[in-house]
């Protein structure tokens, strides 16, 4: 789909993403054609996530989750949803520390993460209701 560049997270991640894209929902019209919009968006979101969070990179099954997100939202919304679902805090590096203060921060972060996911669900549900007049 893309030529490899020196700014990629690793050549291995890029190769795995390219290989997995064709295996992700191959019968679904949005992802069935090599190099077309659906596969391109899937590649873009997965590669962006690898660059955003190189500590996690690309994991098996991530393409299916991202594919589902792309069926219901834009590339950018799918990317940020993937970031939140992965437990990443935007523009920060999470470090788990066993000290009491950091444990309390982790609890607060988890509550914020849960709230954000619930807001995303509400937005998706409202969009779905509007589109289908439910």
DSSP file (Angstrom, degrees, kcal/mol; ACC not computed):
  #  RESIDUE AA STRUCTURE BP1 BP2  ACC     N-H-->O    O-->H-N    N-H-->O    O-->H-N    TCO  KAPPA ALPHA  PHI   PSI    X-CA   Y-CA   Z-CA
    1    1 A X              0   0    0      0, 0.0     2,-0.3     0, 0.0    39,-0.0   0.000 360.0 360.0 360.0 -45.9    0.0    0.0    0.0
    2    2 A X        -     0   0    0      3,-0.0     2,-0.2    41,-0.0    16,-0.0  -0.903 360.0-112.3-127.4 156.1    2.8    2.4    0.9
    3    3 A X        -     0   0    0     -2,-0.3     2,-0.2     1,-0.1     0, 0.0  -0.625  45.6-102.2 -80.5 151.5    6.5    2.5    0.4
    4    4 A X        -     0   0    0     -2,-0.2     2,-0.3     2,-0.0    -1,-0.1  -0.514  41.3-166.3 -76.3 140.1    8.5    2.1    3.6
    5    5 A X    >   -     0   0    0     -2,-0.2     3,-1.6     1,-0.1    -3,-0.0  -0.858  33.9-114.9-125.1 162.1    9.9    5.3    5.1
    6    6 A X  T 3  S+     0   0    0     -2,-0.3    -1,-0.1     1,-0.3     5,-0.0   0.670 112.6  63.7 -68.9 -15.1   12.5    6.0    7.7
    7    7 A X  T 3  S+     0   0    0      3,-0.0    -1,-0.3     0, 0.0    -3,-0.0   0.466  76.7 113.9 -88.1  -0.3    9.8    7.6    9.9
    8    8 A X  S <  S-     0   0    0     -3,-1.6     3,-0.2     1,-0.1    39,-0.0  -0.349  79.4-117.5 -68.6 153.3    7.9    4.4   10.2
    9    9 A X  S    S-     0   0    0      1,-0.3     2,-0.3    38,-0.2    -1,-0.1   0.945  87.9 -30.5 -58.0 -50.5    7.7    2.9   13.8
   10   10 A X     >  -     0   0    0      1,-0.1     4,-2.0    -3,-0.0    -1,-0.3  -0.940  54.7-118.6-159.4 152.7    9.6   -0.2   12.6
   11   11 A X  H  > S+     0   0    0     -2,-0.3     4,-2.6     1,-0.2     5,-0.2   0.882 114.9  57.9 -60.1 -37.1    9.7   -2.0    9.3
   12   12 A X  H  > S+     0   0    0      2,-0.2     4,-2.5     1,-0.2    -1,-0.2   0.930 105.8  47.5 -60.9 -47.6    8.3   -5.1   11.1
   13   13 A X  H  > S+     0   0    0      1,-0.2     4,-2.7     2,-0.2    -1,-0.2   0.926 112.6  49.8 -59.3 -45.1    5.1   -3.2   12.2
   14   14 A X  H  X S+     0   0    0     -4,-2.0     4,-2.5     1,-0.2    -1,-0.2   0.914 111.8  47.9 -61.3 -43.7    4.6   -1.8    8.8
   15   15 A X  H  X S+     0   0    0     -4,-2.6     4,-2.2     2,-0.2    -1,-0.2   0.900 112.5  48.7 -64.3 -41.2    5.0   -5.2    7.1
   16   16 A X  H  X S+     0   0    0     -4,-2.5     4,-2.6     2,-0.2    -2,-0.2   0.917 111.4  49.7 -66.3 -42.6    2.6   -6.8    9.6
   17   17 A X  H  X S+     0   0    0     -4,-2.7     4,-2.0     1,-0.2    -2,-0.2   0.947 111.4  48.9 -59.9 -49.0    0.0   -4.1    9.1
   18   18 A X  H  X S+     0   0    0     -4,-2.5     4,-0.7     1,-0.2    -1,-0.2   0.886 113.7  46.9 -58.9 -39.5    0.2   -4.4    5.3
   19   19 A X  H  < S+     0   0    0     -4,-2.2     4,-0.4     1,-0.2     3,-0.3   0.901 113.6  47.5 -68.7 -41.0   -0.2   -8.2    5.6
   20   20 A X  H >X S+     0   0    0     -4,-2.6     3,-1.0     1,-0.2     4,-0.7   0.757  95.2  73.4 -75.5 -24.5   -3.1   -8.0    8.0
   21   21 A X  H >< S+     0   0    0     -4,-2.0     3,-1.2     1,-0.3    -1,-0.2   0.910  96.1  50.4 -57.8 -43.7   -5.1   -5.4    6.1
   22   22 A X  T 3< S+     0   0    0     -4,-0.7    -1,-0.3    -3,-0.3    -2,-0.2   0.708 110.6  51.0 -67.4 -19.1   -6.1   -7.9    3.4
   23   23 A X  T <4 S+     0   0    0     -3,-1.0     2,-0.7    -4,-0.4     3,-0.4   0.500  87.5  98.7 -93.0  -6.2   -7.2  -10.4    6.1
   24   24 A X  S << S-     0   0    0     -3,-1.2     4,-0.1    -4,-0.7    -4,-0.0  -0.754 110.8 -31.0 -92.0 112.8   -9.4   -7.8    7.9
   25   25 A X  S >  S+     0   0    0     -2,-0.7     3,-1.4     1,-0.1     6,-0.4   0.917  74.8 177.6  46.7  56.6  -13.1   -8.2    6.9
   26   26 A X  T 3  S+     0   0    0     -3,-0.4    -1,-0.1     1,-0.3    -2,-0.1   0.733  76.4  49.6 -64.0 -21.5  -12.2   -9.4    3.4
   27   27 A X  T 3  S+     0   0    0      4,-0.0     2,-0.4     3,-0.0    -1,-0.3   0.555  87.2 100.6 -92.9  -7.9  -15.9   -9.9    2.5
   28   28 A X  S X> S-     0   0    0     -3,-1.4     3,-1.3     1,-0.1     4,-1.1  -0.632  75.8-133.1 -80.4 132.5  -17.0   -6.5    3.7
   29   29 A X  T 34 S+     0   0    0     -2,-0.4     4,-0.4     1,-0.3     3,-0.2   0.801 102.9  57.0 -56.6 -31.9  -17.4   -4.0    0.8
   30   30 A X  T 34 S+     0   0    0      1,-0.2     8,-0.6     2,-0.1     9,-0.4   0.799 120.5  26.4 -71.7 -28.2  -15.4   -1.3    2.6
   31   31 A X  T <4 S+     0   0    0     -3,-1.3    -1,-0.2    -6,-0.4    -2,-0.2   0.352  96.5  91.9-115.8   4.3  -12.3   -3.4    3.0
   32   32 A X  S  < S+     0   0    0     -4,-1.1     2,-0.6    -3,-0.2    -3,-0.1   0.741  71.1  73.0 -79.3 -23.1  -12.5   -5.9    0.2
   33   33 A X  S >  S-     0   0    0     -4,-0.4     3,-1.8    -3,-0.1     6,-0.4  -0.825  85.5-118.0-102.1 124.5  -10.5   -4.1   -2.5
   34   34 A X  T 3  S+     0   0    0     -2,-0.6     3,-0.1     1,-0.3    -2,-0.1  -0.317  94.7   2.4 -58.2 127.7   -6.8   -3.8   -2.2
   35   35 A X  T 3  S+     0   0    0      1,-0.2    -1,-0.3    -4,-0.1    -4,-0.0   0.427 100.1 127.5  78.4  -1.1   -5.6   -0.2   -1.9
   36   36 A X  S <> S-     0   0    0     -3,-1.8     4,-2.6    -5,-0.1     5,-0.2  -0.177  78.1 -78.7 -82.8-178.5   -9.1    1.3   -2.0
   37   37 A X  H  > S+     0   0    0      1,-0.2     4,-2.8     2,-0.2     5,-0.2   0.852 125.3  48.5 -51.5 -50.1  -10.5    3.7    0.6
   38   38 A X  H  > S+     0   0    0     -8,-0.6     4,-2.3     1,-0.2    -1,-0.2   0.931 115.6  43.0 -61.3 -47.7  -11.3    1.3    3.4
   39   39 A X  H  > S+     0   0    0     -6,-0.4     4,-2.5    -9,-0.4    -1,-0.2   0.881 114.1  52.3 -66.2 -37.0   -8.0   -0.5    3.3
   40   40 A X  H  X S+     0   0    0     -4,-2.6     4,-2.7     2,-0.2    -2,-0.2   0.918 110.6  47.0 -64.6 -43.6   -6.2    2.9    3.0
   41   41 A X  H  X S+     0   0    0     -4,-2.8     4,-2.6    -5,-0.2     5,-0.2   0.905 111.6  51.6 -64.5 -40.9   -8.0    4.3    6.1
   42   42 A X  H  X S+     0   0    0     -4,-2.3     4,-2.3    -5,-0.2     5,-0.2   0.931 111.9  46.4 -60.6 -46.5   -7.3    1.1    8.0
   43   43 A X  H  X S+     0   0    0     -4,-2.5     4,-2.8     1,-0.2     5,-0.3   0.930 112.0  51.4 -60.4 -46.8   -3.6    1.3    7.2
   44   44 A X  H  X S+     0   0    0     -4,-2.7     4,-2.4     1,-0.2    -2,-0.2   0.919 112.1  45.1 -59.2 -46.8   -3.5    5.1    8.0
   45   45 A X  H  X S+     0   0    0     -4,-2.6     4,-2.3     2,-0.2    -1,-0.2   0.926 115.3  46.8 -65.8 -44.7   -5.1    4.6   11.5
   46   46 A X  H  X S+     0   0    0     -4,-2.3     4,-2.1    -5,-0.2    -2,-0.2   0.914 114.8  45.6 -65.8 -42.5   -2.9    1.6   12.4
   47   47 A X  H  X S+     0   0    0     -4,-2.8     4,-2.2    -5,-0.2    -1,-0.2   0.907 111.9  52.1 -67.3 -40.3    0.3    3.2   11.3
   48   48 A X  H  X S+     0   0    0     -4,-2.4     4,-2.5    -5,-0.3    -2,-0.2   0.901 109.1  50.9 -61.1 -40.2   -0.6    6.5   13.0
   49   49 A X  H  X S+     0   0    0     -4,-2.3     4,-2.9     2,-0.2     8,-0.3   0.913 108.0  52.2 -64.6 -41.5   -1.3    4.5   16.2
   50   50 A X  H  < S+     0   0    0     -4,-2.1     7,-0.2     1,-0.2    -1,-0.2   0.897 113.6  43.8 -60.2 -40.2    2.1    2.8   16.0
   51   51 A X  H >< S+     0   0    0     -4,-2.2     3,-0.5     1,-0.2    -1,-0.2   0.864 114.8  49.3 -72.8 -35.4    3.8    6.1   15.6
   52   52 A X  H 3< S+     0   0    0     -4,-2.5     2,-0.3     1,-0.3    -2,-0.2   0.878 128.5  21.2 -70.1 -38.8    1.8    7.7   18.4
   53   53 A X  T >X  +     0   0    0     -4,-2.9     4,-3.0    -5,-0.2     3,-1.2  -0.636  65.8 166.8-132.8  75.3    2.4    4.9   20.8
   54   54 A X  T <4 S+     0   0    0     -3,-0.5    -1,-0.1    -2,-0.3     4,-0.1   0.726  74.6  68.7 -64.6 -20.8    5.6    3.0   19.8
   55   55 A X  T 34 S+     0   0    0      1,-0.2    -1,-0.3    -3,-0.1    -5,-0.1   0.856 115.1  26.8 -65.8 -33.0    5.6    1.2   23.1
   56   56 A X  T <4 S+     0   0    0     -3,-1.2    -2,-0.2    -7,-0.2    -1,-0.2   0.853  90.1 165.8 -92.2 -45.6    2.5   -0.7   22.1
   57   57 A X     <  -     0   0    0     -4,-3.0     2,-0.5    -8,-0.3    -1,-0.1  -0.381  56.3 -19.6  66.2-141.3    3.0   -0.6   18.3
   58   58 A X        -     0   0    0     -4,-0.1     2,-0.3    -2,-0.1   -42,-0.0  -0.889  66.6-169.0-106.0 132.1    0.8   -2.9   16.3
   59   59 A X    >   -     0   0    0     -2,-0.5     3,-2.1     1,-0.0     4,-0.3  -0.892  33.9 -91.6-120.2 149.9   -0.9   -5.9   18.1
   60   60 A X  T 3  S+     0   0    0     -2,-0.3    -1,-0.0     1,-0.3     0, 0.0  -0.328 113.4  22.8 -57.3 134.3   -2.7   -8.9   16.6
   61   61 A X  T 3> S+     0   0    0     -3,-0.0     4,-1.7     3,-0.0     3,-0.4   0.206  89.2 109.2  93.0 -14.6   -6.4   -8.2   16.4
   62   62 A X  H <> S+     0   0    0     -3,-2.1     4,-2.6     1,-0.2     5,-0.2   0.837  72.8  59.2 -63.9 -32.4   -6.0   -4.4   16.3
   63   63 A X  H  > S+     0   0    0     -4,-0.3     4,-2.6     2,-0.2    -1,-0.2   0.876 104.5  49.7 -65.3 -37.3   -7.0   -4.3   12.6
   64   64 A X  H  > S+     0   0    0     -3,-0.4     4,-2.2     2,-0.2    -1,-0.2   0.928 112.3  46.8 -68.6 -43.5  -10.4   -5.8   13.4
   65   65 A X  H  X S+     0   0    0     -4,-1.7     4,-2.1     1,-0.2    -2,-0.2   0.939 115.4  46.2 -60.8 -46.5  -11.1   -3.4   16.2
   66   66 A X  H  X S+     0   0    0     -4,-2.6     4,-2.6     1,-0.2    -2,-0.2   0.883 109.1  56.0 -64.8 -38.8  -10.0   -0.5   14.0
   67   67 A X  H  X S+     0   0    0     -4,-2.6     4,-1.1     2,-0.2    -1,-0.2   0.908 107.1  49.0 -59.3 -43.1  -12.0   -1.8   11.1
   68   68 A X  H >X S+     0   0    0     -4,-2.2     4,-0.6     1,-0.2     3,-0.6   0.923 110.6  50.8 -63.3 -43.7  -15.2   -1.8   13.2
   69   69 A X  H >X S+     0   0    0     -4,-2.1     3,-1.5     1,-0.2     4,-1.2   0.920 107.8  53.2 -59.2 -43.0  -14.5    1.7   14.3
   70   70 A X  H 3< S+     0   0    0     -4,-2.6    -1,-0.2     1,-0.3    -2,-0.2   0.725  98.5  64.3 -67.0 -21.3  -14.0    2.8   10.7
   71   71 A X  H << S+     0   0    0     -4,-1.1    -1,-0.3    -3,-0.6    -2,-0.2   0.716 116.6  28.3 -70.5 -19.4  -17.4    1.4    9.8
   72   72 A X  H << S+     0   0    0     -3,-1.5     2,-0.3    -4,-0.6    -2,-0.2   0.477 123.6  25.7-121.8  -6.3  -19.0    3.9   12.1
   73   73 A X  S  < S-     0   0    0     -4,-1.2    -1,-0.1    -5,-0.1    51,-0.0  -0.936  81.5 -80.3-153.3 172.7  -16.7    7.0   12.2
   74   74 A X     >  -     0   0    0     -2,-0.3     4,-2.6     1,-0.1     5,-0.2  -0.171  47.7-102.5 -71.2 168.3  -14.1    9.0   10.4
   75   75 A X  H  > S+     0   0    0      2,-0.2     4,-2.7     1,-0.2     5,-0.2   0.933 122.5  48.5 -56.8 -47.9  -10.4    8.1   10.3
   76   76 A X  H  > S+     0   0    0      1,-0.2     4,-2.5     2,-0.2     5,-0.2   0.924 112.6  46.7 -63.3 -44.6   -9.6   10.7   12.9
   77   77 A X  H  > S+     0   0    0      1,-0.2     4,-2.3     2,-0.2    -1,-0.2   0.888 112.3  51.5 -64.0 -38.2  -12.3    9.6   15.3
   78   78 A X  H  X S+     0   0    0     -4,-2.6     4,-2.4     2,-0.2    -2,-0.2   0.912 109.5  50.6 -64.1 -42.0  -11.3    6.0   14.8
   79   79 A X  H  X S+     0   0    0     -4,-2.7     4,-2.4     2,-0.2    -2,-0.2   0.958 113.1  43.8 -59.9 -51.8   -7.7    6.9   15.7
   80   80 A X  H  X S+     0   0    0     -4,-2.5     4,-2.3     1,-0.2    -1,-0.2   0.851 112.9  52.6 -66.9 -32.8   -8.6    8.7   18.9
   81   81 A X  H  X S+     0   0    0     -4,-2.3     4,-3.0    -5,-0.2    -1,-0.2   0.911 109.4  49.5 -65.3 -41.4  -11.1    6.0   19.8
   82   82 A X  H  X S+     0   0    0     -4,-2.4     4,-2.0     2,-0.2     6,-0.2   0.907 109.6  52.1 -62.5 -42.1   -8.3    3.4   19.4
   83   83 A X  H  <>S+     0   0    0     -4,-2.4     5,-1.8     2,-0.2     4,-0.4   0.939 114.0  42.8 -58.2 -47.7   -6.0    5.6   21.5
   84   84 A X  H ><5S+     0   0    0     -4,-2.3     3,-1.3     1,-0.2    -2,-0.2   0.909 112.7  51.9 -68.2 -41.7   -8.6    5.7   24.3
   85   85 A X  H 3<5S+     0   0    0     -4,-3.0    -1,-0.2     1,-0.3    -2,-0.2   0.818 105.4  56.6 -64.7 -29.2   -9.5    2.0   24.0
   86   86 A X  T 3<5S-     0   0    0     -4,-2.0    -1,-0.3    -5,-0.2    -2,-0.2   0.575 118.2-112.8 -78.6  -7.8   -5.9    1.1   24.3
   87   87 A X  T < 5 +     0   0    0     -3,-1.3     2,-0.2    -4,-0.4    -3,-0.2   0.524  68.1 143.6  90.1   5.3   -5.7    3.0   27.6
   88   88 A X      < -     0   0    0     -5,-1.8     2,-0.5    -6,-0.2    -1,-0.3  -0.537  46.4-137.7 -78.4 143.9   -3.3    5.7   26.3
   89   89 A X    >   -     0   0    0      3,-0.3     3,-1.6    -2,-0.2     5,-0.1  -0.890  37.8 -99.8 -95.4 129.5   -3.7    9.2   27.6
   90   90 A X  T 3  S-     0   0    0     -2,-0.5     3,-0.1     1,-0.3    -1,-0.0  -0.217  99.9  -1.9 -52.8 133.0   -3.4   11.6   24.7
   91   91 A X  T 3  S+     0   0    0      1,-0.2     2,-0.3   -39,-0.1    -1,-0.3   0.760 115.5  93.6  57.6  31.7    0.1   13.2   24.5
   92   92 A X    <   -     0   0    0     -3,-1.6     2,-0.5     2,-0.0    -3,-0.3  -0.983  69.5-127.1-145.7 159.7    1.4   11.5   27.6
   93   93 A X        -     0   0    0     -2,-0.3     2,-0.4    -5,-0.1    -3,-0.0  -0.931  26.1-138.0-107.3 125.7    3.3    8.4   28.5
   94   94 A X        -     0   0    0     -2,-0.5     2,-0.4    -5,-0.1    -6,-0.0  -0.685  21.5-178.3 -85.9 133.1    1.7    6.2   31.1
   95   95 A X        -     0   0    0     -2,-0.4     2,-0.6     7,-0.1    -2,-0.0  -0.994  19.3-142.2-129.6 126.5    4.0    4.7   33.7
   96   96 A X        +     0   0    0     -2,-0.4     2,-0.4     2,-0.0     7,-0.1  -0.782  24.9 179.0 -90.1 124.7    2.6    2.4   36.3
   97   97 A X        -     0   0    0     -2,-0.6     9,-0.1     2,-0.2    -2,-0.0  -0.961  30.4-140.4-126.8 142.1    4.2    3.0   39.7
   98   98 A X        +     0   0    0     -2,-0.4    -1,-0.1     4,-0.1    -2,-0.0   0.504  65.7 115.7 -84.0  -2.8    3.5    1.1   42.9
   99   99 A X  S  > S-     0   0    0      1,-0.1     4,-2.3     4,-0.0     5,-0.2  -0.362  76.6-118.4 -66.0 148.9    3.7    4.3   45.1
  100  100 A X  H  > S+     0   0    0      1,-0.2     4,-2.1     2,-0.2     5,-0.2   0.881 111.5  51.8 -56.6 -44.6    0.5    5.3   46.8
  101  101 A X  H  > S+     0   0    0      1,-0.2     4,-2.0     2,-0.2    -1,-0.2   0.923 111.8  46.4 -61.0 -44.7    0.3    8.7   45.0
  102  102 A X  H  > S+     0   0    0      1,-0.2     4,-2.3     2,-0.2    -1,-0.2   0.848 108.5  56.0 -68.8 -33.1    0.7    7.1   41.6
  103  103 A X  H  X S+     0   0    0     -4,-2.3     4,-1.9     2,-0.2    -1,-0.2   0.900 107.8  49.2 -62.6 -40.0   -1.8    4.4   42.4
  104  104 A X  H  X S+     0   0    0     -4,-2.1     4,-2.1     2,-0.2    -2,-0.2   0.904 110.3  50.4 -66.1 -40.6   -4.4    7.2   43.2
  105  105 A X  H  X S+     0   0    0     -4,-2.0     4,-3.0     1,-0.2    -2,-0.2   0.891 107.8  54.0 -62.1 -39.0   -3.5    8.9   39.9
  106  106 A X  H  X S+     0   0    0     -4,-2.3     4,-2.4     2,-0.2    -1,-0.2   0.890 107.2  50.6 -62.9 -39.7   -4.0    5.7   38.1
  107  107 A X  H  X S+     0   0    0     -4,-1.9     4,-2.1     2,-0.2    -1,-0.2   0.921 112.3  46.8 -63.6 -44.1   -7.5    5.3   39.6
  108  108 A X  H  X S+     0   0    0     -4,-2.1     4,-2.5     2,-0.2    -2,-0.2   0.926 111.7  51.1 -63.4 -44.7   -8.4    8.8   38.5
  109  109 A X  H  X S+     0   0    0     -4,-3.0     4,-2.7     1,-0.2    -2,-0.2   0.904 109.2  51.1 -58.2 -42.2   -7.0    8.2   35.0
  110  110 A X  H  X S+     0   0    0     -4,-2.4     4,-2.8     2,-0.2    -1,-0.2   0.899 109.4  49.9 -63.7 -40.7   -9.1    5.0   34.8
  111  111 A X  H  X S+     0   0    0     -4,-2.1     4,-2.4     2,-0.2    -1,-0.2   0.913 112.1  47.9 -64.5 -41.5  -12.2    6.9   35.8
  112  112 A X  H  X S+     0   0    0     -4,-2.5     4,-2.4     2,-0.2    -2,-0.2   0.901 112.1  50.1 -63.6 -40.5  -11.5    9.6   33.2
  113  113 A X  H  X S+     0   0    0     -4,-2.7     4,-2.4     2,-0.2    -2,-0.2   0.924 110.8  48.7 -63.3 -45.2  -10.8    6.9   30.6
  114  114 A X  H  X S+     0   0    0     -4,-2.8     4,-2.4     1,-0.2    -2,-0.2   0.903 111.4  50.5 -60.6 -42.0  -14.1    5.2   31.5
  115  115 A X  H  X S+     0   0    0     -4,-2.4     4,-2.2     2,-0.2    -2,-0.2   0.913 110.2  49.5 -63.0 -43.0  -16.0    8.5   31.2
  116  116 A X  H  X S+     0   0    0     -4,-2.4     4,-2.4     2,-0.2    -2,-0.2   0.911 110.9  49.1 -63.5 -42.8  -14.4    9.2   27.8
  117  117 A X  H  X S+     0   0    0     -4,-2.4     4,-2.5     2,-0.2    -1,-0.2   0.906 110.7  50.8 -63.8 -41.1  -15.4    5.7   26.5
  118  118 A X  H  X S+     0   0    0     -4,-2.4     4,-2.3     1,-0.2    -1,-0.2   0.887 109.7  50.5 -64.1 -37.9  -19.0    6.2   27.8
  119  119 A X  H  X S+     0   0    0     -4,-2.2     4,-2.5     2,-0.2    -2,-0.2   0.903 110.2  50.1 -64.7 -40.9  -19.1    9.6   26.0
  120  120 A X  H  X S+     0   0    0     -4,-2.4     4,-2.6     2,-0.2    -2,-0.2   0.915 110.4  49.9 -62.1 -43.1  -17.9    7.9   22.8
  121  121 A X  H  X S+     0   0    0     -4,-2.5     4,-3.1     1,-0.2    -2,-0.2   0.918 110.7  49.8 -61.1 -43.4  -20.6    5.3   23.1
  122  122 A X  H  X S+     0   0    0     -4,-2.3     4,-2.9     2,-0.2     5,-0.2   0.918 111.3  48.8 -62.0 -44.2  -23.2    7.9   23.6
  123  123 A X  H  X S+     0   0    0     -4,-2.5     4,-2.4     2,-0.2    -2,-0.2   0.908 113.8  46.4 -61.8 -42.1  -22.0    9.8   20.6
  124  124 A X  H  X S+     0   0    0     -4,-2.6     4,-2.7     2,-0.2    -2,-0.2   0.926 113.8  48.3 -66.2 -44.8  -22.1    6.6   18.5
  125  125 A X  H  X S+     0   0    0     -4,-3.1     4,-2.5     2,-0.2    -2,-0.2   0.918 113.0  47.6 -62.7 -43.5  -25.5    5.6   19.8
  126  126 A X  H  X S+     0   0    0     -4,-2.9     4,-2.3     2,-0.2    -1,-0.2   0.915 112.8  48.5 -64.1 -42.2  -26.9    9.1   19.1
  127  127 A X  H  X S+     0   0    0     -4,-2.4     4,-2.7    -5,-0.2    -2,-0.2   0.917 112.0  49.9 -62.0 -43.0  -25.4    9.2   15.6
  128  128 A X  H  X S+     0   0    0     -4,-2.7     4,-1.9     1,-0.2    -2,-0.2   0.911 110.5  49.7 -62.9 -43.2  -26.9    5.7   15.0
  129  129 A X  H  X>S+     0   0    0     -4,-2.5     5,-2.0     1,-0.2     4,-0.5   0.901 113.1  46.5 -63.5 -41.3  -30.3    6.7   16.2
  130  130 A X  H ><5S+     0   0    0     -4,-2.3     3,-0.7     3,-0.2    -2,-0.2   0.931 112.9  48.5 -66.8 -46.0  -30.3    9.8   14.0
  131  131 A X  H 3<5S+     0   0    0     -4,-2.7    -1,-0.2     1,-0.2    -2,-0.2   0.837 123.5  31.7 -64.9 -33.1  -29.1    8.0   10.9
  132  132 A X  H 3<5S-     0   0    0     -4,-1.9    -1,-0.2    -5,-0.2    -2,-0.2   0.256 105.3-121.2-111.4  11.2  -31.6    5.2   11.2
  133  133 A X  T <<5       0   0    0     -3,-0.7    -3,-0.2    -4,-0.5    -4,-0.1   0.891 360.0 360.0  51.3  47.3  -34.5    7.2   12.8
  134  134 A X      <       0   0    0     -5,-2.0    -4,-0.1    -6,-0.2    -1,-0.1   0.445 360.0 360.0 -89.1 360.0  -34.6    5.0   15.9
